[in-house]
């Protein structure tokens, strides 16, 4: 099993980044799934923040989309809250 994310806001941030990067590339969930060999329903769960660990499938998706998937890079301290909010607002549709 992969490394665990520290909080639900970290998971939501990664999911929002995945969704925005996918849309920026003009890919559907099915297109991305075929490209990385991960079922589109699993990608959808990642985008909705319904994951708690960074496993091999998440790594494949993030590598393809050029997104950081290391849970250690998403700290949960109060000092990082503003950065997280800025990032969520930047990638939100």
Helices and strands as residue ranges (DSSP letters): E 3-4, H 8-24, H 29-36, H 40-47, E 53-54, H 56-65, G 71-73, G 78-80, H 81-91
